[in-house]
Amino acid sequence: MIKKIFLLSVLLSVNLFPQSFVCGGMGIQFQSSPSLTDYLNQNFASPADQLSTFTSSIIFSAEGGTRISANTELALELAYLFNSYTYNYDLGQYDLTYGVIMPSLIYYYVIDGAGYNFKFGGGAGIRFVNADEKLPRFTPVEFTSTGFGVVLKADGNTILGGNFYANIGGEIRYDVNGEPENNGSYIRNSVYNENVNFNSFGFGVRLGITYQF
């Protein structure tokens, strides 16, 4: 699946139209995941370590696209969000590490200027969650799920020299990531007697480099 995504990204970046681009960057995502937050706060976090509604995560992204008209672009983004939590309490140490692979097909409206451009757009795609949970005195267990998400983006590109541009962007994401499972076993919040889902709403900022050709 990942190989197919990268292949499509390359194909989209081929100069089939007057202008194409590739870019990459990283940023910070502030996201709210109510089910996951409740699970961690109620079961592992001390009163002093309680998570707030929004927590920060690291996000990496790569994107390739091409003009489909004078002021519109079609692009394929591959983003990866990463986060981890560690708590020490009476029974020992608890660890949760998870990542979300987020490919999205995005449609942009582009405003060009002398040495810069602004882009506004939105898109959607599937989501792949991989979570590793380690309870005290147990070996880590890997949980996975597949979901769906949407993203709204705004990007600004300012020329650095040649075909290279500095990129700064902002985004809003809503992802229905589902309930990660392992052979029918789920991360379960016994307080609410329900499975934990990784659905999230988030917003973030990102810095990167764009190559336009």
GROMACS elastic network, one bead per residue, 0.5 to 0.9 nm:
[ bonds ]
;  ai    aj funct       b0    kb
    1     4     6  0.51857   500
    1     5     6  0.63593   500
    1     6     6  0.89010   500
    2     5     6  0.50082   500
    2     6     6  0.63273   500
    2     7     6  0.85826   500
    3     6     6  0.52501   500
    3     7     6  0.61308   500
    3     8     6  0.86597   500
    4     7     6  0.50037   500
    4     8     6  0.61670   500
    4     9     6  0.85800   500
    5     8     6  0.52056   500
    5     9     6  0.62318   500
    5    10     6  0.87798   500
    5    76     6  0.82877   500
    5    78     6  0.78858   500
    5   103     6  0.75010   500
    6    10     6  0.62651   500
    6    11     6  0.86525   500
    6    76     6  0.89453   500
    6    78     6  0.82181   500
    7    10     6  0.51671   500
    7    11     6  0.62492   500
    7    12     6  0.86509   500
    8    11     6  0.50084   500
    8    12     6  0.61044   500
    8    13     6  0.85758   500
    8    64     6  0.89933   500
    8    76     6  0.76506   500
    9    12     6  0.51575   500
    9    13     6  0.62938   500
    9    22     6  0.88137   500
    9    63     6  0.71201   500
    9    64     6  0.54072   500
    9    65     6  0.71595   500
    9    75     6  0.76706   500
    9    76     6  0.56513   500
    9    77     6  0.76744   500
    9    78     6  0.86220   500
   10    13     6  0.50369   500
   10    14     6  0.65280   500
   10    22     6  0.87924   500
   10    64     6  0.68416   500
   10    65     6  0.84181   500
   11    14     6  0.53967   500
   11    15     6  0.89051   500
   11    64     6  0.86438   500
   11    65     6  0.85926   500
   12    15     6  0.81842   500
   12    16     6  0.82727   500
   12    20     6  0.80507   500
   12    21     6  0.89535   500
   12    64     6  0.63029   500
   12    65     6  0.51034   500
   12    66     6  0.61231   500
   12    74     6  0.79254   500
   12    75     6  0.68711   500
   12    76     6  0.74150   500
   13    16     6  0.81215   500
   13    20     6  0.56152   500
   13    21     6  0.60542   500
   13    22     6  0.66516   500
   13    63     6  0.89458   500
   13    64     6  0.52264   500
   13    66     6  0.58319   500
   13    75     6  0.82154   500
   14    17     6  0.82142   500
   14    20     6  0.68794   500
   14    21     6  0.86392   500
   14    65     6  0.82372   500
   14    66     6  0.75820   500
   15    18     6  0.67377   500
   15    19     6  0.65120   500
   15    20     6  0.57978   500
   15    21     6  0.87918   500
   15    66     6  0.72478   500
   15   213     6  0.74050   500
   16    19     6  0.80434   500
   16    20     6  0.80126   500
   16    66     6  0.76014   500
   16    67     6  0.85477   500
   17    20     6  0.70375   500
   17    66     6  0.65606   500
   17    67     6  0.58807   500
   17    68     6  0.67437   500
   17    69     6  0.83414   500
   18    66     6  0.81354   500
   18    67     6  0.68313   500
   18    68     6  0.87713   500
   18    69     6  0.89961   500
   18    70     6  0.88463   500
   18   213     6  0.83597   500
   19    65     6  0.88938   500
   19    66     6  0.59489   500
   19    67     6  0.56305   500
   19    68     6  0.89004   500
   19   212     6  0.71302   500
   19   213     6  0.57611   500
   20    64     6  0.76775   500
   20    65     6  0.57194   500
   20    67     6  0.61624   500
   20    73     6  0.85242   500
   20   211     6  0.86178   500
   20   212     6  0.58760   500
   20   213     6  0.53611   500
   21    63     6  0.81097   500
   21    64     6  0.56527   500
   21    65     6  0.55226   500
   21    66     6  0.62725   500
   21    67     6  0.88736   500
   21    75     6  0.88402   500
   21   210     6  0.68403   500
   21   211     6  0.55911   500
   21   213     6  0.59888   500
   22    62     6  0.75220   500
   22    63     6  0.55898   500
   22    65     6  0.65904   500
   22    66     6  0.89356   500
   22   209     6  0.86037   500
   22   210     6  0.58591   500
   22   211     6  0.54221   500
   22   212     6  0.66320   500
   22   213     6  0.86617   500
   23    61     6  0.82632   500
   23    62     6  0.57479   500
   23    63     6  0.52872   500
   23    64     6  0.64904   500
   23   167     6  0.81804   500
   23   208     6  0.70055   500
   23   209     6  0.55572   500
   23   211     6  0.60610   500
   23   212     6  0.84473   500
   24    60     6  0.77780   500
   24    61     6  0.56244   500
   24    63     6  0.63123   500
   24    64     6  0.89313   500
   24   167     6  0.87432   500
   24   207     6  0.83974   500
   24   208     6  0.54627   500
   24   209     6  0.57728   500
   24   210     6  0.67413   500
   25    59     6  0.86213   500
   25    60     6  0.59783   500
   25    61     6  0.55262   500
   25    62     6  0.66550   500
   25   167     6  0.80901   500
   25   168     6  0.88680   500
   25   206     6  0.65589   500
   25   207     6  0.53990   500
   25   209     6  0.64257   500
   25   210     6  0.87716   500
   26    58     6  0.74214   500
   26    59     6  0.56206   500
   26    61     6  0.61332   500
   26    62     6  0.88885   500
   26   205     6  0.85010   500
   26   206     6  0.54194   500
   26   207     6  0.57757   500
   26   208     6  0.64468   500
   27    57     6  0.85735   500
   27    58     6  0.60863   500
   27    59     6  0.53690   500
   27    60     6  0.65514   500
   27    61     6  0.85936   500
   27   204     6  0.70711   500
   27   205     6  0.55689   500
   27   207     6  0.61097   500
   27   208     6  0.85736   500
   28    56     6  0.65165   500
   28    57     6  0.57772   500
   28    59     6  0.59163   500
   28    60     6  0.87956   500
   28   203     6  0.85382   500
   28   204     6  0.55145   500
   28   205     6  0.58262   500
   28   206     6  0.66178   500
   29    55     6  0.81364   500
   29    56     6  0.55491   500
   29    57     6  0.51067   500
   29    58     6  0.61634   500
   29    59     6  0.64043   500
   29    81     6  0.80979   500
   29   171     6  0.87129   500
   29   202     6  0.64328   500
   29   203     6  0.56391   500
   29   205     6  0.67810   500
   29   206     6  0.85372   500
   30    54     6  0.57954   500
   30    55     6  0.54165   500
   30    57     6  0.63895   500
   30    58     6  0.89702   500
   30   201     6  0.84787   500
   30   202     6  0.53458   500
   30   203     6  0.54190   500
   30   204     6  0.58135   500
   31    53     6  0.79842   500
   31    55     6  0.55318   500
   31    56     6  0.64019   500
   31    57     6  0.75395   500
   31   173     6  0.86314   500
   31   200     6  0.63358   500
   31   201     6  0.54725   500
   31   203     6  0.64150   500
   31   204     6  0.83345   500
   32    36     6  0.89533   500
   32    37     6  0.79847   500
   32    52     6  0.86347   500
   32    53     6  0.56381   500
   32    55     6  0.65767   500
   32   199     6  0.84113   500
   32   200     6  0.54067   500
   32   201     6  0.52861   500
   32   202     6  0.60996   500
   33    36     6  0.55779   500
   33    37     6  0.59676   500
   33    38     6  0.85909   500
   33    53     6  0.76656   500
   33    54     6  0.76566   500
   33    55     6  0.85277   500
   33   197     6  0.82039   500
   33   198     6  0.61886   500
   33   199     6  0.58006   500
   33   201     6  0.67960   500
   33   202     6  0.86733   500
   34    37     6  0.51154   500
   34    38     6  0.60488   500
   34    39     6  0.85625   500
   34    53     6  0.72423   500
   34   197     6  0.85611   500
   34   198     6  0.82287   500
   34   199     6  0.77982   500
   34   200     6  0.75065   500
   35    38     6  0.53216   500
   35    39     6  0.62949   500
   35    40     6  0.88792   500
   35   189     6  0.86940   500
   35   195     6  0.86059   500
   35   196     6  0.56414   500
   35   197     6  0.57366   500
   35   198     6  0.68121   500
   35   199     6  0.76141   500
   35   200     6  0.89836   500
   36    39     6  0.51027   500
   36    40     6  0.63323   500
   36    41     6  0.86331   500
   36   189     6  0.89218   500
   36   196     6  0.59766   500
   36   197     6  0.64009   500
   36   198     6  0.60845   500
   36   199     6  0.83338   500
   37    40     6  0.53189   500
   37    41     6  0.60553   500
   37    42     6  0.84385   500
   37    50     6  0.87335   500
   37    51     6  0.65061   500
   37    52     6  0.79194   500
   37    53     6  0.75145   500
   38    41     6  0.51920   500
   38    42     6  0.58558   500
   38    43     6  0.82806   500
   38    51     6  0.85274   500
   38   189     6  0.82653   500
   38   196     6  0.88977   500
   39    42     6  0.54574   500
   39    43     6  0.59936   500
   39    44     6  0.79683   500
   39   188     6  0.79825   500
   39   189     6  0.55524   500
   39   190     6  0.85875   500
   39   191     6  0.81735   500
   39   192     6  0.88426   500
   39   196     6  0.70636   500
   40    43     6  0.54421   500
   40    44     6  0.53824   500
   40    45     6  0.60119   500
   40    50     6  0.81684   500
   40    51     6  0.79082   500
   40    85     6  0.87013   500
   40   189     6  0.88144   500
   41    44     6  0.59571   500
   41    46     6  0.74260   500
   41    47     6  0.82031   500
   41    49     6  0.79555   500
   41    50     6  0.54659   500
   41    51     6  0.64432   500
   42    45     6  0.68651   500
   42    46     6  0.86867   500
   42    50     6  0.86938   500
   42   189     6  0.84115   500
   42   191     6  0.74084   500
   43    46     6  0.87655   500
   43   189     6  0.78970   500
   43   190     6  0.86499   500
   43   191     6  0.81452   500
   44    86     6  0.89143   500
   44    87     6  0.63165   500
   44    88     6  0.78085   500
   44    89     6  0.70665   500
   44    94     6  0.72790   500
   45    48     6  0.76862   500
   45    49     6  0.53256   500
   45    50     6  0.56096   500
   45    51     6  0.78669   500
   45    86     6  0.88496   500
   45    87     6  0.62295   500
   45    88     6  0.81424   500
   45    89     6  0.80191   500
   46    49     6  0.50514   500
   46    50     6  0.63086   500
   46    87     6  0.81889   500
   46    88     6  0.86881   500
   46    89     6  0.77289   500
   47    50     6  0.56122   500
   49    87     6  0.84905   500
   51    54     6  0.78442   500
   51    55     6  0.71912   500
   52    55     6  0.65250   500
   54   202     6  0.80398   500
   56    83     6  0.79649   500
   56   204     6  0.89841   500
   57    81     6  0.66939   500
   57    82     6  0.59361   500
   57    83     6  0.52944   500
   57    84     6  0.84551   500
   58    80     6  0.83185   500
   58    81     6  0.57822   500
   58    82     6  0.54116   500
   58    83     6  0.67190   500
   59    79     6  0.68375   500
   59    80     6  0.55460   500
   59    82     6  0.63182   500
   59   204     6  0.87949   500
   59   206     6  0.81993   500
   60    78     6  0.84195   500
   60    79     6  0.55268   500
   60    80     6  0.51838   500
   60    81     6  0.65082   500
   60    82     6  0.85385   500
   60   206     6  0.84920   500
   61    77     6  0.68997   500
   61    78     6  0.56304   500
   61    80     6  0.62784   500
   61    81     6  0.87391   500
   61   102     6  0.89858   500
   61   206     6  0.88457   500
   61   208     6  0.89033   500
   62    76     6  0.85046   500
   62    77     6  0.58170   500
   62    78     6  0.53562   500
   62    79     6  0.63798   500
   63    75     6  0.67674   500
   63    76     6  0.56511   500
   63    78     6  0.62155   500
   63    79     6  0.83535   500
   64    74     6  0.86475   500
   64    75     6  0.55015   500
   64    76     6  0.56076   500
   64    77     6  0.66810   500
   65    73     6  0.66788   500
   65    74     6  0.55147   500
   65    76     6  0.61923   500
   65    77     6  0.85638   500
   65   106     6  0.88708   500
   66    72     6  0.86128   500
   66    73     6  0.54809   500
   66    74     6  0.57710   500
   66    75     6  0.65046   500
   67    70     6  0.69686   500
   67    71     6  0.74206   500
   67    72     6  0.58076   500
   67    74     6  0.64633   500
   67    75     6  0.87707   500
   68    71     6  0.79493   500
   68    72     6  0.58109   500
   68    73     6  0.54266   500
   68    74     6  0.66093   500
   69    72     6  0.52214   500
   69    73     6  0.70709   500
   70    73     6  0.85636   500
   70   110     6  0.83565   500
   71   108     6  0.82549   500
   71   109     6  0.57579   500
   71   111     6  0.66436   500
   71   112     6  0.80281   500
   72   107     6  0.72732   500
   72   108     6  0.54911   500
   72   110     6  0.56288   500
   72   111     6  0.88861   500
   72   119     6  0.87928   500
   73   106     6  0.82188   500
   73   107     6  0.58969   500
   73   108     6  0.50172   500
   73   109     6  0.65699   500
   73   110     6  0.71757   500
   73   119     6  0.88546   500
   74   105     6  0.74375   500
   74   106     6  0.59030   500
   74   108     6  0.63758   500
   75   104     6  0.83278   500
   75   105     6  0.59339   500
   75   106     6  0.51436   500
   75   107     6  0.64548   500
   75   108     6  0.78343   500
   76   103     6  0.71482   500
   76   104     6  0.58156   500
   76   106     6  0.60624   500
   76   107     6  0.89184   500
   77   102     6  0.78851   500
   77   103     6  0.55387   500
   77   104     6  0.51960   500
   77   105     6  0.64213   500
   77   106     6  0.72010   500
   78   101     6  0.72739   500
   78   102     6  0.57488   500
   78   104     6  0.65282   500
   79   100     6  0.81421   500
   79   101     6  0.60151   500
   79   103     6  0.61558   500
   79   104     6  0.81931   500
   80    99     6  0.68284   500
   80   100     6  0.56210   500
   80   102     6  0.60053   500
   80   103     6  0.85573   500
   81    98     6  0.83374   500
   81    99     6  0.54333   500
   81   100     6  0.51222   500
   81   101     6  0.67072   500
   81   102     6  0.78887   500
   82    97     6  0.77834   500
   82    98     6  0.60226   500
   82   100     6  0.66935   500
   83    96     6  0.84288   500
   83    97     6  0.59748   500
   83    98     6  0.56736   500
   83    99     6  0.65112   500
   84    95     6  0.74305   500
   84    96     6  0.55222   500
   84    98     6  0.62473   500
   84    99     6  0.87147   500
   85    94     6  0.80250   500
   85    95     6  0.57626   500
   85    96     6  0.51834   500
   85    97     6  0.64276   500
   86    93     6  0.70640   500
   86    94     6  0.56065   500
   86    96     6  0.65589   500
   86    97     6  0.86423   500
   87    92     6  0.83649   500
   87    93     6  0.57097   500
   87    94     6  0.51614   500
   87    95     6  0.66858   500
   88    91     6  0.79677   500
   88    92     6  0.57156   500
   88    94     6  0.63053   500
   88    95     6  0.89587   500
   89    92     6  0.54473   500
   89    93     6  0.64122   500
   89    94     6  0.79941   500
   90    93     6  0.84257   500
   91    94     6  0.87990   500
   91   136     6  0.62025   500
   91   137     6  0.82887   500
   92   135     6  0.81837   500
   92   136     6  0.50639   500
   92   137     6  0.74555   500
   93   134     6  0.81962   500
   93   135     6  0.70705   500
   93   136     6  0.53845   500
   93   137     6  0.84346   500
   94   133     6  0.77921   500
   94   134     6  0.58154   500
   94   135     6  0.51023   500
   94   136     6  0.57871   500
   95   132     6  0.79509   500
   95   133     6  0.58133   500
   95   134     6  0.50994   500
   95   135     6  0.68215   500
   95   136     6  0.85648   500
   95   140     6  0.85975   500
   96   131     6  0.70613   500
   96   132     6  0.57363   500
   96   134     6  0.64203   500
   96   135     6  0.86952   500
   97   130     6  0.84481   500
   97   131     6  0.57060   500
   97   132     6  0.52654   500
   97   133     6  0.66108   500
   97   134     6  0.89340   500
   98   129     6  0.71901   500
   98   130     6  0.55663   500
   98   132     6  0.61626   500
   98   133     6  0.84745   500
   99   128     6  0.82386   500
   99   129     6  0.59141   500
   99   130     6  0.54690   500
   99   131     6  0.64926   500
  100   127     6  0.66355   500
  100   128     6  0.54945   500
  100   130     6  0.64885   500
  100   131     6  0.86741   500
  100   177     6  0.85383   500
  101   126     6  0.85298   500
  101   127     6  0.58207   500
  101   128     6  0.50708   500
  101   129     6  0.65799   500
  101   130     6  0.84886   500
  102   125     6  0.69756   500
  102   126     6  0.64797   500
  102   128     6  0.67058   500
  102   129     6  0.89246   500
  102   148     6  0.87008   500
  102   149     6  0.79159   500
  103   124     6  0.79886   500
  103   125     6  0.56221   500
  103   126     6  0.63193   500
  103   127     6  0.69277   500
  103   128     6  0.89230   500
  104   123     6  0.60966   500
  104   126     6  0.71139   500
  104   127     6  0.88261   500
  104   149     6  0.81798   500
  104   150     6  0.77742   500
  104   151     6  0.78796   500
  105   122     6  0.83226   500
  105   123     6  0.53832   500
  105   124     6  0.57812   500
  105   125     6  0.63133   500
  106   121     6  0.66404   500
  106   122     6  0.53735   500
  106   124     6  0.68468   500
  106   125     6  0.89491   500
  106   151     6  0.82417   500
  106   152     6  0.86775   500
  106   153     6  0.87990   500
  107   120     6  0.83405   500
  107   121     6  0.53941   500
  107   122     6  0.57247   500
  107   123     6  0.61838   500
  108   119     6  0.59556   500
  108   120     6  0.53354   500
  108   122     6  0.67955   500
  108   123     6  0.88415   500
  108   153     6  0.85229   500
  108   154     6  0.87985   500
  109   118     6  0.83205   500
  109   119     6  0.55833   500
  109   120     6  0.53410   500
  109   121     6  0.60934   500
  110   117     6  0.68329   500
  110   118     6  0.57463   500
  110   120     6  0.66800   500
  110   121     6  0.87131   500
  111   116     6  0.87095   500
  111   117     6  0.54976   500
  111   118     6  0.51276   500
  111   119     6  0.63553   500
  111   120     6  0.87364   500
  112   115     6  0.82444   500
  112   116     6  0.63411   500
  112   118     6  0.66014   500
  112   119     6  0.86962   500
  113   116     6  0.51221   500
  113   117     6  0.55600   500
  113   118     6  0.83757   500
  114   117     6  0.80113   500
  114   159     6  0.89974   500
  115   157     6  0.83068   500
  115   158     6  0.60774   500
  115   159     6  0.51903   500
  115   160     6  0.86281   500
  115   165     6  0.86193   500
  116   156     6  0.73737   500
  116   157     6  0.53352   500
  116   159     6  0.59828   500
  116   165     6  0.80176   500
  117   155     6  0.82865   500
  117   156     6  0.59236   500
  117   157     6  0.53596   500
  117   158     6  0.69272   500
  118   154     6  0.74359   500
  118   155     6  0.57534   500
  118   157     6  0.64747   500
  119   153     6  0.79613   500
  119   154     6  0.56167   500
  119   155     6  0.50671   500
  119   156     6  0.64138   500
  119   157     6  0.84773   500
  120   152     6  0.78728   500
  120   153     6  0.58485   500
  120   155     6  0.65438   500
  121   151     6  0.84878   500
  121   152     6  0.59008   500
  121   153     6  0.53436   500
  121   154     6  0.65110   500
  121   155     6  0.88078   500
  122   150     6  0.74689   500
  122   151     6  0.55209   500
  122   153     6  0.58863   500
  122   154     6  0.87271   500
  123   149     6  0.86530   500
  123   150     6  0.57556   500
  123   151     6  0.54535   500
  123   152     6  0.66669   500
  123   153     6  0.85606   500
  124   148     6  0.75347   500
  124   149     6  0.56197   500
  124   151     6  0.60688   500
  124   152     6  0.88904   500
  125   147     6  0.87186   500
  125   148     6  0.58624   500
  125   149     6  0.56556   500
  125   150     6  0.66161   500
  125   151     6  0.87087   500
  126   146     6  0.71376   500
  126   147     6  0.56883   500
  126   149     6  0.62003   500
  126   150     6  0.88694   500
  126   175     6  0.89732   500
  126   177     6  0.88804   500
  127   145     6  0.81910   500
  127   146     6  0.55201   500
  127   148     6  0.51783   500
  127   149     6  0.65266   500
  127   175     6  0.75723   500
  127   176     6  0.80474   500
  127   177     6  0.63904   500
  128   144     6  0.74034   500
  128   145     6  0.60264   500
  128   147     6  0.64572   500
  128   148     6  0.85062   500
  128   177     6  0.74004   500
  129   143     6  0.79844   500
  129   144     6  0.53383   500
  129   145     6  0.51456   500
  129   146     6  0.62322   500
  129   147     6  0.79794   500
  129   177     6  0.68496   500
  129   178     6  0.86233   500
  129   180     6  0.70946   500
  129   198     6  0.82942   500
  130   142     6  0.70410   500
  130   143     6  0.58765   500
  130   145     6  0.69282   500
  130   180     6  0.75676   500
  131   141     6  0.81913   500
  131   142     6  0.56804   500
  131   143     6  0.50638   500
  131   144     6  0.62643   500
  131   145     6  0.88753   500
  131   180     6  0.73725   500
  132   140     6  0.62346   500
  132   141     6  0.55670   500
  132   143     6  0.62721   500
  132   144     6  0.88751   500
  133   139     6  0.86321   500
  133   140     6  0.53960   500
  133   141     6  0.53698   500
  133   142     6  0.65369   500
  133   143     6  0.78491   500
  133   187     6  0.84920   500
  134   137     6  0.82989   500
  134   138     6  0.64151   500
  134   139     6  0.60910   500
  134   141     6  0.63894   500
  134   142     6  0.89755   500
  135   138     6  0.54260   500
  135   139     6  0.73171   500
  135   140     6  0.71176   500
  135   141     6  0.87543   500
  136   139     6  0.82886   500
  138   141     6  0.86375   500
  141   182     6  0.78109   500
  142   180     6  0.88477   500
  142   181     6  0.80513   500
  142   182     6  0.66166   500
  143   179     6  0.88449   500
  143   180     6  0.50794   500
  143   183     6  0.87094   500
  143   185     6  0.84072   500
  143   186     6  0.74684   500
  143   187     6  0.79778   500
  144   179     6  0.80434   500
  144   181     6  0.54274   500
  144   182     6  0.67178   500
  145   177     6  0.67542   500
  145   178     6  0.62346   500
  145   179     6  0.62729   500
  145   181     6  0.64717   500
  146   176     6  0.87850   500
  146   177     6  0.61284   500
  146   178     6  0.67340   500
  146   179     6  0.85807   500
  146   180     6  0.79906   500
  147   175     6  0.73654   500
  147   176     6  0.55016   500
  147   178     6  0.58341   500
  147   199     6  0.87842   500
  148   174     6  0.87528   500
  148   175     6  0.59149   500
  148   176     6  0.53634   500
  148   177     6  0.63151   500
  148   178     6  0.86590   500
  149   173     6  0.72094   500
  149   174     6  0.56214   500
  149   176     6  0.58770   500
  149   177     6  0.76752   500
  150   172     6  0.84446   500
  150   173     6  0.58452   500
  150   174     6  0.54999   500
  150   175     6  0.64050   500
  150   176     6  0.89760   500
  151   171     6  0.68592   500
  151   172     6  0.56820   500
  151   174     6  0.65756   500
  151   175     6  0.84770   500
  152   170     6  0.84841   500
  152   171     6  0.55167   500
  152   172     6  0.51966   500
  152   173     6  0.65342   500
  153   169     6  0.71523   500
  153   170     6  0.58803   500
  153   172     6  0.66260   500
  153   173     6  0.87610   500
  154   168     6  0.86227   500
  154   169     6  0.55577   500
  154   170     6  0.54153   500
  154   171     6  0.63817   500
  155   167     6  0.68933   500
  155   168     6  0.58684   500
  155   170     6  0.65719   500
  155   171     6  0.86372   500
  156   166     6  0.81373   500
  156   167     6  0.57565   500
  156   168     6  0.54698   500
  156   169     6  0.61897   500
  157   165     6  0.56275   500
  157   166     6  0.55114   500
  157   168     6  0.67227   500
  157   169     6  0.87128   500
  157   209     6  0.84878   500
  157   210     6  0.73698   500
  158   164     6  0.85453   500
  158   165     6  0.51444   500
  158   166     6  0.52397   500
  158   167     6  0.67083   500
  158   168     6  0.87860   500
  159   162     6  0.76958   500
  159   163     6  0.74292   500
  159   164     6  0.60599   500
  159   166     6  0.62694   500
  159   167     6  0.89404   500
  159   210     6  0.89800   500
  160   163     6  0.78436   500
  160   164     6  0.55603   500
  160   165     6  0.50393   500
  160   166     6  0.62915   500
  161   164     6  0.56043   500
  161   165     6  0.71658   500
  162   165     6  0.84212   500
  163   210     6  0.81513   500
  163   211     6  0.55822   500
  163   212     6  0.53132   500
  163   213     6  0.65957   500
  164   209     6  0.69737   500
  164   210     6  0.57443   500
  164   212     6  0.65379   500
  165   208     6  0.86499   500
  165   209     6  0.57919   500
  165   211     6  0.63093   500
  165   212     6  0.76901   500
  166   207     6  0.77781   500
  166   208     6  0.62423   500
  166   210     6  0.62767   500
  167   206     6  0.80762   500
  167   207     6  0.57164   500
  167   209     6  0.53200   500
  167   210     6  0.61710   500
  168   205     6  0.74926   500
  168   206     6  0.57684   500
  168   208     6  0.64572   500
  168   209     6  0.85358   500
  169   204     6  0.84164   500
  169   205     6  0.57121   500
  169   206     6  0.51786   500
  169   207     6  0.65682   500
  169   208     6  0.85257   500
  170   203     6  0.74510   500
  170   204     6  0.56967   500
  170   206     6  0.62675   500
  171   202     6  0.82817   500
  171   203     6  0.55229   500
  171   204     6  0.54941   500
  171   205     6  0.65441   500
  171   206     6  0.83047   500
  172   201     6  0.77218   500
  172   202     6  0.57656   500
  172   204     6  0.67057   500
  173   200     6  0.79473   500
  173   201     6  0.57771   500
  173   202     6  0.51579   500
  173   203     6  0.61137   500
  173   204     6  0.86134   500
  174   199     6  0.78741   500
  174   200     6  0.58871   500
  174   202     6  0.64532   500
  174   203     6  0.88711   500
  175   178     6  0.88524   500
  175   198     6  0.84240   500
  175   199     6  0.56360   500
  175   200     6  0.53242   500
  175   201     6  0.64677   500
  175   202     6  0.85872   500
  176   197     6  0.85895   500
  176   198     6  0.73314   500
  176   200     6  0.66611   500
  176   201     6  0.88603   500
  177   180     6  0.80787   500
  177   197     6  0.70448   500
  177   198     6  0.53517   500
  177   200     6  0.75398   500
  178   196     6  0.84662   500
  178   197     6  0.51971   500
  178   198     6  0.58644   500
  178   199     6  0.61262   500
  179   186     6  0.70645   500
  179   187     6  0.77415   500
  179   195     6  0.66734   500
  179   196     6  0.58931   500
  179   198     6  0.63335   500
  179   199     6  0.82880   500
  180   185     6  0.86394   500
  180   186     6  0.62443   500
  180   187     6  0.70399   500
  180   195     6  0.88025   500
  180   196     6  0.77649   500
  180   197     6  0.68711   500
  180   198     6  0.75702   500
  181   184     6  0.59577   500
  181   185     6  0.53446   500
  181   187     6  0.70361   500
  182   186     6  0.64140   500
  182   187     6  0.89175   500
  183   186     6  0.85027   500
  185   188     6  0.86994   500
  186   195     6  0.61712   500
  186   196     6  0.74336   500
  187   194     6  0.88397   500
  187   195     6  0.58504   500
  187   196     6  0.55548   500
  187   197     6  0.82425   500
  188   191     6  0.88678   500
  188   192     6  0.87038   500
  188   193     6  0.71282   500
  188   194     6  0.58223   500
  188   196     6  0.54811   500
  189   192     6  0.57567   500
  189   193     6  0.57148   500
  189   194     6  0.55374   500
  189   195     6  0.59866   500
  189   196     6  0.62204   500
  190   194     6  0.66487   500
  190   195     6  0.84236   500
  191   194     6  0.80126   500
  192   195     6  0.85726   500
  197   200     6  0.89623   500
